[in-house]
Amino acid sequence: MVKKKPESDLEQGPINLRQLSELLHLSQTTISLVLNDSPAAKSIPEHTRARVFEAARKFQYRPNYFARSLRRSKSMSVGVLAPDLSEGYFTLVMQGVEETLLRSHYFYFTASHYWQTELMREYPRMLAERAVDGYLLLNTPAAFSSPLPTVAISAHHDAAGVTNVVLDHHRAAELALRHLYELGHRHIAFVKGPEIIPDTEYRWKSILQVAKSLDIKVLPELSIQLPADSWSPEIGYQPMKALLERTRAFTAIFCFNDISAIGAIRAIHDAGLSVPGDVSVVGFDDIISAAYQKPSLTTVRQPLREMGSEGAQLLLALIADPKKPQPAEVLMQPELIVRESTGPAPARSGAGSKRTPAKRRTR
């Protein structure tokens, strides 16, 4: 039997696999299977796996595949996982992430998984092999277990040890729908996000709650479900074109993101209608190009750069002191940016008499 090592001897810093094995009275192979989230670990009792992760977090176990001499130091690097890093949402989030990490002299590895399940499981292992000090997940569920500090942005993942940075979606829905309501719109179409994106259901639930409070009906025939995650305006163009071919019984549309809103505006124009004369359009995110569309896009601004910065700061704080309590969730506040794509509901809609535009803010 392996003699159990006193915990007092392990308080001086990160421990290695052998020490963790002695502490837990488990073989190094068993611990490696658990910490690497190996398929073989499924045969290990849940309470044993939980004990391994608890001890690994407590004693700052970090696998080091480069040099045993680095056992008591940090690599000064983190792993960033994202679906992709194309223009739009991720561009702005990464600006905040990069600025914060660079100020702290931290290096980072980025990996795009494109929603492939195998990559979402494999990349964390590969990053651990590169001795990262923690993970930052962008719009990516924590589909793996790890003793390393982990912060998720817009992932809504309630895994133990994961701190979530999320938007107040109820407030976001309230800002957009009340803006349209005050412009006289009562017949509103909606673009729901792809099922695979974590934000989709949270935002949709908030939209339904706020619409009910305003007595706005969310009709299935006026609701579009985006089929896939894409950063091409085509994702909004084709569904909007199909909707207009079925019906024009709406005066406004609230889109899941700015990219789909840009595509929707083009489809509206191609159908011989005007924005906002015939249909008002509201986007979501406030990406860099939103202000430069024609017409410029009214949108719910996510503080994307601030969310990236906040996530990176939280991760660095966890790395510096893994035992310090951290919030399970940090709620970020949205802002309505009113531009040219929204206006009063046309008289033919039969909407109410409130036609005074909301106070406009331009960038």
VMD Tcl script that draws the C-alpha trace (Angstrom):
set ca {
  {0.00 0.00 0.00}
  {1.21 3.51 -0.85}
  {1.79 5.58 2.26}
  {-0.53 8.58 2.33}
  {1.31 11.89 2.21}
  {0.22 14.48 4.83}
  {-1.71 17.38 3.31}
  {0.45 19.84 5.24}
  {3.39 18.77 3.09}
  {1.50 19.75 -0.07}
  {0.53 23.33 0.72}
  {3.63 24.95 -0.77}
  {2.48 25.00 -4.39}
  {1.31 22.88 -7.34}
  {1.86 19.16 -6.93}
  {2.76 16.48 -9.42}
  {0.97 13.28 -10.37}
  {2.93 11.10 -7.98}
  {2.11 13.33 -5.02}
  {-1.56 13.43 -5.99}
  {-1.52 9.64 -6.19}
  {-0.03 9.37 -2.70}
  {-2.53 11.85 -1.32}
  {-5.59 10.06 -2.70}
  {-4.40 6.47 -2.36}
  {-5.14 5.98 -6.05}
  {-2.89 4.84 -8.86}
  {-1.37 7.42 -11.17}
  {-3.10 5.70 -14.06}
  {-6.52 6.14 -12.45}
  {-5.88 9.81 -11.78}
  {-4.62 10.40 -15.33}
  {-7.72 8.76 -16.81}
  {-9.98 10.99 -14.73}
  {-8.12 14.26 -15.30}
  {-7.76 13.64 -19.04}
  {-11.48 12.87 -19.30}
  {-10.62 9.57 -20.95}
  {-13.50 7.34 -22.15}
  {-12.10 4.68 -19.82}
  {-12.80 6.98 -16.88}
  {-16.52 6.21 -17.22}
  {-15.87 2.93 -15.42}
  {-14.50 4.79 -12.39}
  {-17.14 5.58 -9.71}
  {-18.50 9.11 -9.78}
  {-17.53 9.80 -6.16}
  {-13.92 8.80 -6.95}
  {-13.78 11.11 -9.96}
  {-15.22 13.95 -7.88}
  {-12.56 13.34 -5.20}
  {-9.81 13.48 -7.82}
  {-11.00 16.80 -9.26}
  {-11.50 18.30 -5.82}
  {-7.95 17.42 -4.77}
  {-6.49 18.53 -8.11}
  {-8.13 21.95 -7.73}
  {-7.21 22.29 -4.06}
  {-3.55 21.49 -4.57}
  {-3.24 23.21 -7.96}
  {-2.31 20.08 -9.87}
  {-1.28 21.00 -13.41}
  {0.10 18.41 -15.83}
  {3.43 19.53 -17.20}
  {4.62 17.75 -20.25}
  {7.66 19.92 -20.93}
  {9.83 20.04 -17.84}
  {9.52 18.74 -14.31}
  {11.50 21.78 -13.20}
  {8.49 23.97 -13.98}
  {6.32 22.12 -11.47}
  {6.13 25.04 -9.06}
  {5.72 27.81 -11.66}
  {3.08 28.93 -14.13}
  {3.33 28.79 -17.90}
  {1.86 32.33 -18.22}
  {-0.47 31.06 -20.95}
  {-4.18 30.27 -21.26}
  {-6.27 28.36 -23.76}
  {-9.13 30.11 -25.56}
  {-11.84 27.93 -27.13}
  {-14.40 29.35 -29.58}
  {-16.67 28.08 -32.37}
  {-14.74 30.30 -34.80}
  {-13.04 33.68 -34.82}
  {-14.78 35.29 -37.79}
  {-15.95 38.91 -38.07}
  {-18.61 40.00 -35.66}
  {-19.17 38.75 -32.14}
  {-15.82 37.04 -31.63}
  {-13.75 39.87 -33.09}
  {-14.95 42.25 -30.39}
  {-14.83 39.72 -27.55}
  {-11.24 38.81 -28.45}
  {-10.21 42.46 -28.42}
  {-11.12 42.61 -24.74}
  {-9.48 39.25 -24.04}
  {-6.24 40.17 -25.79}
  {-5.92 43.60 -24.17}
  {-6.30 42.13 -20.69}
  {-3.95 39.18 -21.23}
  {-1.27 41.32 -22.86}
  {-1.34 43.79 -19.97}
  {-0.70 40.88 -17.63}
  {2.08 39.48 -19.86}
  {0.06 36.36 -20.61}
  {0.28 34.37 -23.82}
  {-2.75 32.56 -25.21}
  {-3.56 29.71 -27.56}
  {-6.80 29.92 -29.56}
  {-8.64 26.93 -30.98}
  {-11.80 26.98 -33.13}
  {-13.96 23.87 -32.80}
  {-16.68 24.76 -35.36}
  {-19.21 22.96 -33.12}
  {-17.56 19.58 -33.78}
  {-18.11 17.50 -30.64}
  {-14.83 15.64 -30.94}
  {-12.82 18.86 -31.24}
  {-14.66 20.35 -28.25}
  {-13.37 17.42 -26.19}
  {-9.95 17.00 -27.77}
  {-8.76 20.62 -27.81}
  {-8.81 21.04 -24.00}
  {-6.54 17.99 -23.73}
  {-4.18 19.40 -26.33}
  {-4.09 22.74 -24.54}
  {-3.38 21.01 -21.23}
  {-0.45 19.29 -22.92}
  {0.87 22.75 -23.69}
  {0.70 23.49 -19.96}
  {-1.88 26.28 -20.07}
  {-2.82 27.72 -16.68}
  {-6.55 27.88 -17.43}
  {-9.32 27.93 -20.03}
  {-11.43 30.77 -21.42}
  {-14.51 29.48 -23.27}
  {-16.22 31.81 -25.75}
  {-19.83 30.85 -26.48}
  {-18.69 27.28 -25.84}
  {-20.20 24.86 -23.29}
  {-17.70 23.22 -20.96}
  {-18.09 19.75 -22.48}
  {-15.11 18.47 -20.53}
  {-13.89 18.20 -16.95}
  {-10.67 19.80 -15.79}
  {-9.04 20.90 -12.54}
  {-7.75 24.03 -14.29}
  {-9.45 27.39 -13.67}
  {-12.19 27.92 -16.26}
  {-14.23 30.98 -17.23}
  {-17.01 30.87 -19.83}
  {-18.41 33.84 -21.77}
  {-22.01 33.45 -23.03}
  {-21.93 29.70 -22.42}
  {-24.50 29.44 -19.59}
  {-22.77 26.38 -18.20}
  {-23.41 25.49 -14.56}
  {-20.51 23.07 -14.14}
  {-18.74 23.18 -10.79}
  {-15.78 25.50 -10.78}
  {-16.80 27.37 -13.96}
  {-17.45 31.11 -13.71}
  {-19.92 32.42 -16.32}
  {-19.96 35.90 -17.86}
  {-23.41 36.37 -19.39}
  {-25.66 39.10 -20.76}
  {-28.89 40.19 -19.07}
  {-31.12 38.82 -21.85}
  {-34.36 39.89 -20.19}
  {-33.20 43.51 -20.17}
  {-32.03 43.15 -23.79}
  {-35.45 41.90 -24.92}
  {-37.14 44.67 -22.98}
  {-35.04 47.38 -24.63}
  {-35.70 46.12 -28.16}
  {-39.41 45.32 -27.86}
  {-40.32 48.43 -25.91}
  {-38.55 50.53 -28.53}
  {-40.65 48.94 -31.28}
  {-43.80 49.15 -29.16}
  {-43.32 52.88 -28.61}
  {-42.95 53.32 -32.36}
  {-46.40 51.79 -32.80}
  {-45.37 48.28 -33.89}
  {-47.69 45.48 -32.79}
  {-47.14 42.96 -35.59}
  {-43.53 41.86 -35.12}
  {-41.60 39.01 -36.69}
  {-38.75 37.31 -34.85}
  {-35.53 35.56 -35.84}
  {-34.54 32.92 -33.30}
  {-30.91 31.81 -33.16}
  {-29.51 28.39 -34.08}
  {-30.23 25.68 -31.51}
  {-26.53 24.95 -31.10}
  {-25.71 28.42 -29.71}
  {-26.02 28.60 -25.89}
  {-27.53 32.11 -25.91}
  {-30.46 31.10 -28.14}
  {-32.86 29.59 -25.61}
  {-32.08 32.14 -22.89}
  {-32.75 35.04 -25.24}
  {-35.88 33.45 -26.71}
  {-37.33 32.79 -23.26}
  {-36.78 36.45 -22.37}
  {-38.38 37.61 -25.62}
  {-41.50 35.56 -24.89}
  {-41.74 36.95 -21.36}
  {-41.32 40.58 -22.40}
  {-43.66 40.24 -25.41}
  {-46.36 38.86 -23.12}
  {-45.95 41.80 -20.74}
  {-46.40 44.22 -23.66}
  {-49.33 42.25 -25.11}
  {-47.32 41.53 -28.27}
  {-48.19 38.19 -29.83}
  {-45.27 35.99 -30.90}
  {-46.83 34.05 -33.77}
  {-45.27 30.85 -35.13}
  {-45.94 31.99 -38.70}
  {-43.91 35.15 -38.02}
  {-41.01 33.37 -36.30}
  {-37.85 32.21 -38.07}
  {-35.44 29.62 -36.66}
  {-31.94 30.04 -38.05}
  {-30.74 26.59 -39.14}
  {-27.03 26.98 -38.45}
  {-24.37 29.24 -37.00}
  {-22.84 31.45 -39.68}
  {-21.19 34.83 -40.00}
  {-22.46 35.44 -43.52}
  {-25.53 37.70 -44.02}
  {-26.87 34.85 -46.13}
  {-28.06 33.29 -42.87}
  {-30.66 36.06 -42.56}
  {-31.27 36.73 -46.25}
  {-32.79 33.40 -47.29}
  {-35.13 32.95 -44.27}
  {-36.34 36.55 -44.63}
  {-36.93 36.08 -48.33}
  {-38.99 32.95 -47.62}
  {-40.99 34.75 -44.92}
  {-41.85 37.63 -47.25}
  {-43.02 35.14 -49.87}
  {-45.44 33.67 -47.30}
  {-46.70 36.84 -45.66}
  {-46.12 40.55 -45.23}
  {-48.38 40.89 -42.20}
  {-45.72 42.48 -40.01}
  {-44.14 45.91 -39.66}
  {-40.97 45.06 -37.76}
  {-38.54 42.21 -37.19}
  {-36.24 41.54 -34.23}
  {-33.22 39.51 -35.37}
  {-31.00 37.16 -33.36}
  {-27.83 39.02 -34.35}
  {-26.57 41.83 -36.57}
  {-25.35 39.47 -39.29}
  {-28.83 38.00 -39.80}
  {-30.33 41.51 -39.60}
  {-28.06 42.72 -42.41}
  {-29.18 39.81 -44.57}
  {-32.82 40.47 -43.68}
  {-32.54 44.11 -44.75}
  {-31.25 43.08 -48.16}
  {-34.12 40.61 -48.58}
  {-36.63 43.33 -47.66}
  {-35.15 45.68 -50.25}
  {-35.09 42.93 -52.90}
  {-38.81 42.39 -52.24}
  {-39.48 46.02 -53.20}
  {-40.00 47.22 -49.63}
  {-38.12 49.86 -47.67}
  {-36.42 49.91 -44.27}
  {-37.76 51.41 -42.08}
  {-40.65 52.74 -44.16}
  {-42.34 49.36 -44.57}
  {-40.42 47.19 -42.10}
  {-38.29 48.23 -39.13}
  {-35.32 46.01 -38.31}
  {-33.56 45.53 -34.97}
  {-30.33 43.55 -34.69}
  {-28.30 42.28 -31.76}
  {-24.60 42.62 -30.77}
  {-23.61 45.97 -32.34}
  {-20.75 44.62 -34.42}
  {-18.33 47.08 -35.95}
  {-20.07 47.23 -39.34}
  {-23.58 47.80 -37.91}
  {-23.20 51.58 -37.90}
  {-22.04 51.63 -41.55}
  {-24.88 49.72 -43.20}
  {-27.40 51.53 -45.37}
  {-29.57 52.12 -43.43}
  {-27.46 52.00 -40.32}
  {-28.66 49.30 -37.97}
  {-30.62 49.79 -34.78}
  {-29.35 47.10 -32.44}
  {-29.09 45.84 -28.89}
  {-25.48 46.35 -27.96}
  {-23.76 43.58 -26.08}
  {-20.69 45.01 -24.32}
  {-18.60 42.42 -26.15}
  {-15.18 43.93 -25.57}
  {-16.01 44.45 -21.89}
  {-17.27 40.86 -21.63}
  {-14.00 39.60 -23.07}
  {-11.99 41.77 -20.70}
  {-14.08 40.75 -17.69}
  {-13.74 37.07 -18.56}
  {-9.97 37.34 -18.91}
  {-9.64 39.24 -15.62}
  {-11.70 36.64 -13.78}
  {-9.57 33.85 -15.24}
  {-6.31 35.53 -14.23}
  {-7.66 36.04 -10.72}
  {-8.54 32.34 -10.49}
  {-5.10 31.36 -11.74}
  {-3.42 33.64 -9.21}
  {-5.49 32.25 -6.31}
  {-7.47 29.09 -7.12}
  {-8.80 28.89 -3.55}
  {-10.31 32.37 -3.56}
  {-14.13 32.25 -3.90}
  {-15.36 33.41 -7.29}
  {-18.91 34.23 -8.43}
  {-20.74 31.54 -10.37}
  {-22.12 34.22 -12.69}
  {-21.32 37.80 -13.70}
  {-24.23 39.62 -15.36}
  {-23.42 42.23 -18.04}
  {-25.87 44.92 -19.10}
  {-27.00 45.61 -22.71}
  {-27.72 48.97 -24.32}
  {-30.09 49.95 -27.13}
  {-28.37 51.79 -30.00}
  {-31.02 53.50 -32.13}
  {-30.05 54.21 -35.74}
  {-31.79 54.41 -39.12}
  {-33.32 50.94 -39.49}
  {-36.26 51.57 -37.15}
  {-39.09 54.07 -37.48}
  {-42.81 54.54 -36.80}
  {-45.10 51.70 -37.83}
  {-46.84 52.43 -41.16}
  {-50.48 53.48 -40.86}
  {-51.70 50.37 -42.74}
  {-50.62 48.18 -39.82}
  {-53.49 49.32 -37.66}
  {-51.05 49.83 -34.83}
  {-51.48 52.24 -31.97}
  {-51.01 55.97 -32.18}
  {-47.65 56.16 -30.42}
  {-45.37 57.34 -33.21}
  {-42.75 59.40 -31.41}
  {-39.31 57.93 -32.11}
  {-37.19 57.04 -29.12}
  {-34.23 59.25 -28.28}
  {-31.57 58.49 -30.84}
  {-28.01 57.68 -30.04}
  {-25.43 57.48 -32.81}
  {-21.88 56.32 -32.78}
}
mol new
graphics top color blue
foreach p $ca { graphics top sphere $p radius 0.5 }
foreach p [lrange $ca 0 end-1] q [lrange $ca 1 end] { graphics top cylinder $p $q radius 0.2 }
display resetview
